[in-house]
């Protein structure tokens, strides 16, 4: 099992990388992204394809009873946002972005910690809609 502090550190690192990608169009190297994706797959216990098919409510229900559920929900949100950035087709792109934004807002409102970077990302994503 992956330790809680490792999960939190990786989520913060993935959050920062994806936020930089979205806000500043900074590229995530292929090797870094492969490591992030592998870690996310282990933490979330779903493949990116399975995650892509889930909606925000399903993701919330999946992790709601877990001790680190909010962290997993935030990680799922960031993965959805990254998938949206990588998608060219406008319909899946919009849905992935909407679900990711929904989850980020949920974590910001219901989580135990307030995050200024998360809040800024939410504001940025809302302004793009």
Phi and psi in radians as a Rosetta constraint file:
Dihedral C 1 N 2 CA 2 C 2 CIRCULARHARMONIC -1.427 0.35
Dihedral N 2 CA 2 C 2 N 3 CIRCULARHARMONIC 2.347 0.35
Dihedral C 2 N 3 CA 3 C 3 CIRCULARHARMONIC -1.227 0.35
Dihedral N 3 CA 3 C 3 N 4 CIRCULARHARMONIC 2.585 0.35
Dihedral C 3 N 4 CA 4 C 4 CIRCULARHARMONIC -1.014 0.35
Dihedral N 4 CA 4 C 4 N 5 CIRCULARHARMONIC -0.781 0.35
Dihedral C 4 N 5 CA 5 C 5 CIRCULARHARMONIC -1.160 0.35
Dihedral N 5 CA 5 C 5 N 6 CIRCULARHARMONIC -0.586 0.35
Dihedral C 5 N 6 CA 6 C 6 CIRCULARHARMONIC -1.163 0.35
Dihedral N 6 CA 6 C 6 N 7 CIRCULARHARMONIC -0.738 0.35
Dihedral C 6 N 7 CA 7 C 7 CIRCULARHARMONIC -1.042 0.35
Dihedral N 7 CA 7 C 7 N 8 CIRCULARHARMONIC -0.847 0.35
Dihedral C 7 N 8 CA 8 C 8 CIRCULARHARMONIC -1.083 0.35
Dihedral N 8 CA 8 C 8 N 9 CIRCULARHARMONIC -0.758 0.35
Dihedral C 8 N 9 CA 9 C 9 CIRCULARHARMONIC -1.103 0.35
Dihedral N 9 CA 9 C 9 N 10 CIRCULARHARMONIC -0.745 0.35
Dihedral C 9 N 10 CA 10 C 10 CIRCULARHARMONIC -1.186 0.35
Dihedral N 10 CA 10 C 10 N 11 CIRCULARHARMONIC -0.682 0.35
Dihedral C 10 N 11 CA 11 C 11 CIRCULARHARMONIC -1.091 0.35
Dihedral N 11 CA 11 C 11 N 12 CIRCULARHARMONIC -0.732 0.35
Dihedral C 11 N 12 CA 12 C 12 CIRCULARHARMONIC -1.095 0.35
Dihedral N 12 CA 12 C 12 N 13 CIRCULARHARMONIC -0.720 0.35
Dihedral C 12 N 13 CA 13 C 13 CIRCULARHARMONIC -1.171 0.35
Dihedral N 13 CA 13 C 13 N 14 CIRCULARHARMONIC -0.771 0.35
Dihedral C 13 N 14 CA 14 C 14 CIRCULARHARMONIC -1.142 0.35
Dihedral N 14 CA 14 C 14 N 15 CIRCULARHARMONIC -0.747 0.35
Dihedral C 14 N 15 CA 15 C 15 CIRCULARHARMONIC -0.986 0.35
Dihedral N 15 CA 15 C 15 N 16 CIRCULARHARMONIC -0.851 0.35
Dihedral C 15 N 16 CA 16 C 16 CIRCULARHARMONIC -1.076 0.35
Dihedral N 16 CA 16 C 16 N 17 CIRCULARHARMONIC -0.762 0.35
Dihedral C 16 N 17 CA 17 C 17 CIRCULARHARMONIC -1.131 0.35
Dihedral N 17 CA 17 C 17 N 18 CIRCULARHARMONIC -0.811 0.35
Dihedral C 17 N 18 CA 18 C 18 CIRCULARHARMONIC -1.224 0.35
Dihedral N 18 CA 18 C 18 N 19 CIRCULARHARMONIC -0.676 0.35
Dihedral C 18 N 19 CA 19 C 19 CIRCULARHARMONIC -1.059 0.35
Dihedral N 19 CA 19 C 19 N 20 CIRCULARHARMONIC -0.753 0.35
Dihedral C 19 N 20 CA 20 C 20 CIRCULARHARMONIC -1.088 0.35
Dihedral N 20 CA 20 C 20 N 21 CIRCULARHARMONIC -0.683 0.35
Dihedral C 20 N 21 CA 21 C 21 CIRCULARHARMONIC -1.065 0.35
Dihedral N 21 CA 21 C 21 N 22 CIRCULARHARMONIC -0.839 0.35
Dihedral C 21 N 22 CA 22 C 22 CIRCULARHARMONIC -1.254 0.35
Dihedral N 22 CA 22 C 22 N 23 CIRCULARHARMONIC -0.828 0.35
Dihedral C 22 N 23 CA 23 C 23 CIRCULARHARMONIC -1.364 0.35
Dihedral N 23 CA 23 C 23 N 24 CIRCULARHARMONIC -0.675 0.35
Dihedral C 23 N 24 CA 24 C 24 CIRCULARHARMONIC -2.068 0.35
Dihedral N 24 CA 24 C 24 N 25 CIRCULARHARMONIC 0.011 0.35
Dihedral C 24 N 25 CA 25 C 25 CIRCULARHARMONIC 1.001 0.35
Dihedral N 25 CA 25 C 25 N 26 CIRCULARHARMONIC 0.618 0.35
Dihedral C 25 N 26 CA 26 C 26 CIRCULARHARMONIC -1.477 0.35
Dihedral N 26 CA 26 C 26 N 27 CIRCULARHARMONIC 2.259 0.35
Dihedral C 26 N 27 CA 27 C 27 CIRCULARHARMONIC -1.213 0.35
Dihedral N 27 CA 27 C 27 N 28 CIRCULARHARMONIC 2.473 0.35
Dihedral C 27 N 28 CA 28 C 28 CIRCULARHARMONIC -1.736 0.35
Dihedral N 28 CA 28 C 28 N 29 CIRCULARHARMONIC 2.167 0.35
Dihedral C 28 N 29 CA 29 C 29 CIRCULARHARMONIC -1.068 0.35
Dihedral N 29 CA 29 C 29 N 30 CIRCULARHARMONIC 2.645 0.35
Dihedral C 29 N 30 CA 30 C 30 CIRCULARHARMONIC -1.029 0.35
Dihedral N 30 CA 30 C 30 N 31 CIRCULARHARMONIC -0.744 0.35
Dihedral C 30 N 31 CA 31 C 31 CIRCULARHARMONIC -1.174 0.35
Dihedral N 31 CA 31 C 31 N 32 CIRCULARHARMONIC -0.714 0.35
Dihedral C 31 N 32 CA 32 C 32 CIRCULARHARMONIC -1.103 0.35
Dihedral N 32 CA 32 C 32 N 33 CIRCULARHARMONIC -0.775 0.35
Dihedral C 32 N 33 CA 33 C 33 CIRCULARHARMONIC -1.124 0.35
Dihedral N 33 CA 33 C 33 N 34 CIRCULARHARMONIC -0.676 0.35
Dihedral C 33 N 34 CA 34 C 34 CIRCULARHARMONIC -1.086 0.35
Dihedral N 34 CA 34 C 34 N 35 CIRCULARHARMONIC -0.677 0.35
Dihedral C 34 N 35 CA 35 C 35 CIRCULARHARMONIC -1.173 0.35
Dihedral N 35 CA 35 C 35 N 36 CIRCULARHARMONIC -0.783 0.35
Dihedral C 35 N 36 CA 36 C 36 CIRCULARHARMONIC -1.049 0.35
Dihedral N 36 CA 36 C 36 N 37 CIRCULARHARMONIC -0.812 0.35
Dihedral C 36 N 37 CA 37 C 37 CIRCULARHARMONIC -1.114 0.35
Dihedral N 37 CA 37 C 37 N 38 CIRCULARHARMONIC -0.714 0.35
Dihedral C 37 N 38 CA 38 C 38 CIRCULARHARMONIC -1.106 0.35
Dihedral N 38 CA 38 C 38 N 39 CIRCULARHARMONIC -0.788 0.35
Dihedral C 38 N 39 CA 39 C 39 CIRCULARHARMONIC -1.102 0.35
Dihedral N 39 CA 39 C 39 N 40 CIRCULARHARMONIC -0.783 0.35
Dihedral C 39 N 40 CA 40 C 40 CIRCULARHARMONIC -1.060 0.35
Dihedral N 40 CA 40 C 40 N 41 CIRCULARHARMONIC -0.734 0.35
Dihedral C 40 N 41 CA 41 C 41 CIRCULARHARMONIC -1.052 0.35
Dihedral N 41 CA 41 C 41 N 42 CIRCULARHARMONIC -0.749 0.35
Dihedral C 41 N 42 CA 42 C 42 CIRCULARHARMONIC -1.167 0.35
Dihedral N 42 CA 42 C 42 N 43 CIRCULARHARMONIC -0.802 0.35
Dihedral C 42 N 43 CA 43 C 43 CIRCULARHARMONIC -1.175 0.35
Dihedral N 43 CA 43 C 43 N 44 CIRCULARHARMONIC -0.815 0.35
Dihedral C 43 N 44 CA 44 C 44 CIRCULARHARMONIC -1.398 0.35
Dihedral N 44 CA 44 C 44 N 45 CIRCULARHARMONIC -0.349 0.35
Dihedral C 44 N 45 CA 45 C 45 CIRCULARHARMONIC 1.054 0.35
Dihedral N 45 CA 45 C 45 N 46 CIRCULARHARMONIC 0.586 0.35
Dihedral C 45 N 46 CA 46 C 46 CIRCULARHARMONIC -2.495 0.35
Dihedral N 46 CA 46 C 46 N 47 CIRCULARHARMONIC 2.688 0.35
Dihedral C 46 N 47 CA 47 C 47 CIRCULARHARMONIC -1.411 0.35
Dihedral N 47 CA 47 C 47 N 48 CIRCULARHARMONIC 2.818 0.35
Dihedral C 47 N 48 CA 48 C 48 CIRCULARHARMONIC -1.005 0.35
Dihedral N 48 CA 48 C 48 N 49 CIRCULARHARMONIC -0.625 0.35
Dihedral C 48 N 49 CA 49 C 49 CIRCULARHARMONIC -1.131 0.35
Dihedral N 49 CA 49 C 49 N 50 CIRCULARHARMONIC -0.734 0.35
Dihedral C 49 N 50 CA 50 C 50 CIRCULARHARMONIC -1.143 0.35
Dihedral N 50 CA 50 C 50 N 51 CIRCULARHARMONIC -0.743 0.35
Dihedral C 50 N 51 CA 51 C 51 CIRCULARHARMONIC -1.066 0.35
Dihedral N 51 CA 51 C 51 N 52 CIRCULARHARMONIC -0.731 0.35
Dihedral C 51 N 52 CA 52 C 52 CIRCULARHARMONIC -1.060 0.35
Dihedral N 52 CA 52 C 52 N 53 CIRCULARHARMONIC -0.537 0.35
Dihedral C 52 N 53 CA 53 C 53 CIRCULARHARMONIC -1.472 0.35
Dihedral N 53 CA 53 C 53 N 54 CIRCULARHARMONIC -0.206 0.35
Dihedral C 53 N 54 CA 54 C 54 CIRCULARHARMONIC -1.532 0.35
Dihedral N 54 CA 54 C 54 N 55 CIRCULARHARMONIC 2.603 0.35
Dihedral C 54 N 55 CA 55 C 55 CIRCULARHARMONIC -1.707 0.35
Dihedral N 55 CA 55 C 55 N 56 CIRCULARHARMONIC 2.980 0.35
Dihedral C 55 N 56 CA 56 C 56 CIRCULARHARMONIC -1.037 0.35
Dihedral N 56 CA 56 C 56 N 57 CIRCULARHARMONIC -0.727 0.35
Dihedral C 56 N 57 CA 57 C 57 CIRCULARHARMONIC -1.118 0.35
Dihedral N 57 CA 57 C 57 N 58 CIRCULARHARMONIC -0.702 0.35
Dihedral C 57 N 58 CA 58 C 58 CIRCULARHARMONIC -1.105 0.35
Dihedral N 58 CA 58 C 58 N 59 CIRCULARHARMONIC -0.715 0.35
Dihedral C 58 N 59 CA 59 C 59 CIRCULARHARMONIC -1.134 0.35
Dihedral N 59 CA 59 C 59 N 60 CIRCULARHARMONIC -0.773 0.35
Dihedral C 59 N 60 CA 60 C 60 CIRCULARHARMONIC -1.029 0.35
Dihedral N 60 CA 60 C 60 N 61 CIRCULARHARMONIC -0.782 0.35
Dihedral C 60 N 61 CA 61 C 61 CIRCULARHARMONIC -1.117 0.35
Dihedral N 61 CA 61 C 61 N 62 CIRCULARHARMONIC -0.687 0.35
Dihedral C 61 N 62 CA 62 C 62 CIRCULARHARMONIC -1.051 0.35
Dihedral N 62 CA 62 C 62 N 63 CIRCULARHARMONIC -0.710 0.35
Dihedral C 62 N 63 CA 63 C 63 CIRCULARHARMONIC -1.821 0.35
Dihedral N 63 CA 63 C 63 N 64 CIRCULARHARMONIC -0.014 0.35
Dihedral C 63 N 64 CA 64 C 64 CIRCULARHARMONIC -1.096 0.35
Dihedral N 64 CA 64 C 64 N 65 CIRCULARHARMONIC -0.525 0.35
Dihedral C 64 N 65 CA 65 C 65 CIRCULARHARMONIC -1.665 0.35
Dihedral N 65 CA 65 C 65 N 66 CIRCULARHARMONIC 0.010 0.35
Dihedral C 65 N 66 CA 66 C 66 CIRCULARHARMONIC -1.579 0.35
Dihedral N 66 CA 66 C 66 N 67 CIRCULARHARMONIC 2.574 0.35
Dihedral C 66 N 67 CA 67 C 67 CIRCULARHARMONIC -1.001 0.35
Dihedral N 67 CA 67 C 67 N 68 CIRCULARHARMONIC -0.701 0.35
Dihedral C 67 N 68 CA 68 C 68 CIRCULARHARMONIC -1.825 0.35
Dihedral N 68 CA 68 C 68 N 69 CIRCULARHARMONIC 0.569 0.35
Dihedral C 68 N 69 CA 69 C 69 CIRCULARHARMONIC -1.067 0.35
Dihedral N 69 CA 69 C 69 N 70 CIRCULARHARMONIC -0.701 0.35
Dihedral C 69 N 70 CA 70 C 70 CIRCULARHARMONIC -1.146 0.35
Dihedral N 70 CA 70 C 70 N 71 CIRCULARHARMONIC -0.706 0.35
Dihedral C 70 N 71 CA 71 C 71 CIRCULARHARMONIC -1.116 0.35
Dihedral N 71 CA 71 C 71 N 72 CIRCULARHARMONIC -0.729 0.35
Dihedral C 71 N 72 CA 72 C 72 CIRCULARHARMONIC -1.170 0.35
Dihedral N 72 CA 72 C 72 N 73 CIRCULARHARMONIC -0.660 0.35
Dihedral C 72 N 73 CA 73 C 73 CIRCULARHARMONIC -1.115 0.35
Dihedral N 73 CA 73 C 73 N 74 CIRCULARHARMONIC -0.733 0.35
Dihedral C 73 N 74 CA 74 C 74 CIRCULARHARMONIC -1.139 0.35
Dihedral N 74 CA 74 C 74 N 75 CIRCULARHARMONIC -0.707 0.35
Dihedral C 74 N 75 CA 75 C 75 CIRCULARHARMONIC -1.096 0.35
Dihedral N 75 CA 75 C 75 N 76 CIRCULARHARMONIC -0.759 0.35
Dihedral C 75 N 76 CA 76 C 76 CIRCULARHARMONIC -1.060 0.35
Dihedral N 76 CA 76 C 76 N 77 CIRCULARHARMONIC -0.728 0.35
Dihedral C 76 N 77 CA 77 C 77 CIRCULARHARMONIC -1.036 0.35
Dihedral N 77 CA 77 C 77 N 78 CIRCULARHARMONIC -0.808 0.35
Dihedral C 77 N 78 CA 78 C 78 CIRCULARHARMONIC -1.162 0.35
Dihedral N 78 CA 78 C 78 N 79 CIRCULARHARMONIC -0.638 0.35
Dihedral C 78 N 79 CA 79 C 79 CIRCULARHARMONIC -1.143 0.35
Dihedral N 79 CA 79 C 79 N 80 CIRCULARHARMONIC -0.719 0.35
Dihedral C 79 N 80 CA 80 C 80 CIRCULARHARMONIC -1.083 0.35
Dihedral N 80 CA 80 C 80 N 81 CIRCULARHARMONIC -0.723 0.35
Dihedral C 80 N 81 CA 81 C 81 CIRCULARHARMONIC -1.138 0.35
Dihedral N 81 CA 81 C 81 N 82 CIRCULARHARMONIC -0.669 0.35
Dihedral C 81 N 82 CA 82 C 82 CIRCULARHARMONIC -1.143 0.35
Dihedral N 82 CA 82 C 82 N 83 CIRCULARHARMONIC -0.754 0.35
Dihedral C 82 N 83 CA 83 C 83 CIRCULARHARMONIC -1.068 0.35
Dihedral N 83 CA 83 C 83 N 84 CIRCULARHARMONIC -0.669 0.35
Dihedral C 83 N 84 CA 84 C 84 CIRCULARHARMONIC -1.085 0.35
Dihedral N 84 CA 84 C 84 N 85 CIRCULARHARMONIC -0.725 0.35
Dihedral C 84 N 85 CA 85 C 85 CIRCULARHARMONIC -1.113 0.35
Dihedral N 85 CA 85 C 85 N 86 CIRCULARHARMONIC -0.572 0.35
Dihedral C 85 N 86 CA 86 C 86 CIRCULARHARMONIC -1.475 0.35
Dihedral N 86 CA 86 C 86 N 87 CIRCULARHARMONIC -0.197 0.35
Dihedral C 86 N 87 CA 87 C 87 CIRCULARHARMONIC -1.594 0.35
Dihedral N 87 CA 87 C 87 N 88 CIRCULARHARMONIC 2.326 0.35
Dihedral C 87 N 88 CA 88 C 88 CIRCULARHARMONIC -1.556 0.35
Dihedral N 88 CA 88 C 88 N 89 CIRCULARHARMONIC -0.592 0.35
Dihedral C 88 N 89 CA 89 C 89 CIRCULARHARMONIC -1.195 0.35
Dihedral N 89 CA 89 C 89 N 90 CIRCULARHARMONIC 2.195 0.35
Dihedral C 89 N 90 CA 90 C 90 CIRCULARHARMONIC -1.163 0.35
Dihedral N 90 CA 90 C 90 N 91 CIRCULARHARMONIC -0.596 0.35
Dihedral C 90 N 91 CA 91 C 91 CIRCULARHARMONIC -1.195 0.35
Dihedral N 91 CA 91 C 91 N 92 CIRCULARHARMONIC -0.932 0.35
Dihedral C 91 N 92 CA 92 C 92 CIRCULARHARMONIC -1.108 0.35
Dihedral N 92 CA 92 C 92 N 93 CIRCULARHARMONIC -0.605 0.35
Dihedral C 92 N 93 CA 93 C 93 CIRCULARHARMONIC -1.038 0.35
Dihedral N 93 CA 93 C 93 N 94 CIRCULARHARMONIC -0.837 0.35
Dihedral C 93 N 94 CA 94 C 94 CIRCULARHARMONIC -1.135 0.35
Dihedral N 94 CA 94 C 94 N 95 CIRCULARHARMONIC -0.725 0.35
Dihedral C 94 N 95 CA 95 C 95 CIRCULARHARMONIC -1.156 0.35
Dihedral N 95 CA 95 C 95 N 96 CIRCULARHARMONIC -0.782 0.35
Dihedral C 95 N 96 CA 96 C 96 CIRCULARHARMONIC -1.082 0.35
Dihedral N 96 CA 96 C 96 N 97 CIRCULARHARMONIC -0.748 0.35
Dihedral C 96 N 97 CA 97 C 97 CIRCULARHARMONIC -1.122 0.35
Dihedral N 97 CA 97 C 97 N 98 CIRCULARHARMONIC -0.740 0.35
Dihedral C 97 N 98 CA 98 C 98 CIRCULARHARMONIC -1.113 0.35
Dihedral N 98 CA 98 C 98 N 99 CIRCULARHARMONIC -0.781 0.35
Dihedral C 98 N 99 CA 99 C 99 CIRCULARHARMONIC -1.167 0.35
Dihedral N 99 CA 99 C 99 N 100 CIRCULARHARMONIC -0.717 0.35
Dihedral C 99 N 100 CA 100 C 100 CIRCULARHARMONIC -1.100 0.35
Dihedral N 100 CA 100 C 100 N 101 CIRCULARHARMONIC -0.762 0.35
Dihedral C 100 N 101 CA 101 C 101 CIRCULARHARMONIC -1.111 0.35
Dihedral N 101 CA 101 C 101 N 102 CIRCULARHARMONIC -0.762 0.35
Dihedral C 101 N 102 CA 102 C 102 CIRCULARHARMONIC -0.982 0.35
Dihedral N 102 CA 102 C 102 N 103 CIRCULARHARMONIC -0.799 0.35
Dihedral C 102 N 103 CA 103 C 103 CIRCULARHARMONIC -1.184 0.35
Dihedral N 103 CA 103 C 103 N 104 CIRCULARHARMONIC -0.721 0.35
Dihedral C 103 N 104 CA 104 C 104 CIRCULARHARMONIC -1.063 0.35
Dihedral N 104 CA 104 C 104 N 105 CIRCULARHARMONIC -0.747 0.35
Dihedral C 104 N 105 CA 105 C 105 CIRCULARHARMONIC -1.127 0.35
Dihedral N 105 CA 105 C 105 N 106 CIRCULARHARMONIC -0.672 0.35
Dihedral C 105 N 106 CA 106 C 106 CIRCULARHARMONIC -1.079 0.35
Dihedral N 106 CA 106 C 106 N 107 CIRCULARHARMONIC -0.828 0.35
Dihedral C 106 N 107 CA 107 C 107 CIRCULARHARMONIC -1.089 0.35
Dihedral N 107 CA 107 C 107 N 108 CIRCULARHARMONIC -0.733 0.35
Dihedral C 107 N 108 CA 108 C 108 CIRCULARHARMONIC -1.112 0.35
Dihedral N 108 CA 108 C 108 N 109 CIRCULARHARMONIC -0.678 0.35
Dihedral C 108 N 109 CA 109 C 109 CIRCULARHARMONIC -1.425 0.35
Dihedral N 109 CA 109 C 109 N 110 CIRCULARHARMONIC -0.611 0.35
Dihedral C 109 N 110 CA 110 C 110 CIRCULARHARMONIC -1.946 0.35
Dihedral N 110 CA 110 C 110 N 111 CIRCULARHARMONIC -0.168 0.35
Dihedral C 110 N 111 CA 111 C 111 CIRCULARHARMONIC -1.301 0.35
Dihedral N 111 CA 111 C 111 N 112 CIRCULARHARMONIC 2.935 0.35
Dihedral C 111 N 112 CA 112 C 112 CIRCULARHARMONIC -1.428 0.35
Dihedral N 112 CA 112 C 112 N 113 CIRCULARHARMONIC -0.236 0.35
Dihedral C 112 N 113 CA 113 C 113 CIRCULARHARMONIC -2.189 0.35
Dihedral N 113 CA 113 C 113 N 114 CIRCULARHARMONIC 2.497 0.35
Dihedral C 113 N 114 CA 114 C 114 CIRCULARHARMONIC -1.624 0.35
Dihedral N 114 CA 114 C 114 N 115 CIRCULARHARMONIC 2.416 0.35
Dihedral C 114 N 115 CA 115 C 115 CIRCULARHARMONIC -2.224 0.35
Dihedral N 115 CA 115 C 115 N 116 CIRCULARHARMONIC 2.060 0.35
Dihedral C 115 N 116 CA 116 C 116 CIRCULARHARMONIC -1.108 0.35
Dihedral N 116 CA 116 C 116 N 117 CIRCULARHARMONIC -0.796 0.35
Dihedral C 116 N 117 CA 117 C 117 CIRCULARHARMONIC -1.034 0.35
Dihedral N 117 CA 117 C 117 N 118 CIRCULARHARMONIC -0.674 0.35
Dihedral C 117 N 118 CA 118 C 118 CIRCULARHARMONIC -1.109 0.35
Dihedral N 118 CA 118 C 118 N 119 CIRCULARHARMONIC -0.769 0.35
Dihedral C 118 N 119 CA 119 C 119 CIRCULARHARMONIC -1.088 0.35
Dihedral N 119 CA 119 C 119 N 120 CIRCULARHARMONIC -0.744 0.35
Dihedral C 119 N 120 CA 120 C 120 CIRCULARHARMONIC -1.125 0.35
Dihedral N 120 CA 120 C 120 N 121 CIRCULARHARMONIC -0.685 0.35
Dihedral C 120 N 121 CA 121 C 121 CIRCULARHARMONIC -1.133 0.35
Dihedral N 121 CA 121 C 121 N 122 CIRCULARHARMONIC -0.735 0.35
Dihedral C 121 N 122 CA 122 C 122 CIRCULARHARMONIC -1.041 0.35
Dihedral N 122 CA 122 C 122 N 123 CIRCULARHARMONIC -0.827 0.35
Dihedral C 122 N 123 CA 123 C 123 CIRCULARHARMONIC -1.060 0.35
Dihedral N 123 CA 123 C 123 N 124 CIRCULARHARMONIC -0.755 0.35
Dihedral C 123 N 124 CA 124 C 124 CIRCULARHARMONIC -1.078 0.35
Dihedral N 124 CA 124 C 124 N 125 CIRCULARHARMONIC -0.823 0.35
Dihedral C 124 N 125 CA 125 C 125 CIRCULARHARMONIC -1.128 0.35
Dihedral N 125 CA 125 C 125 N 126 CIRCULARHARMONIC -0.675 0.35
Dihedral C 125 N 126 CA 126 C 126 CIRCULARHARMONIC -1.127 0.35
Dihedral N 126 CA 126 C 126 N 127 CIRCULARHARMONIC -0.610 0.35
Dihedral C 126 N 127 CA 127 C 127 CIRCULARHARMONIC -1.260 0.35
Dihedral N 127 CA 127 C 127 N 128 CIRCULARHARMONIC -0.346 0.35
Dihedral C 127 N 128 CA 128 C 128 CIRCULARHARMONIC -1.495 0.35
Dihedral N 128 CA 128 C 128 N 129 CIRCULARHARMONIC -0.212 0.35
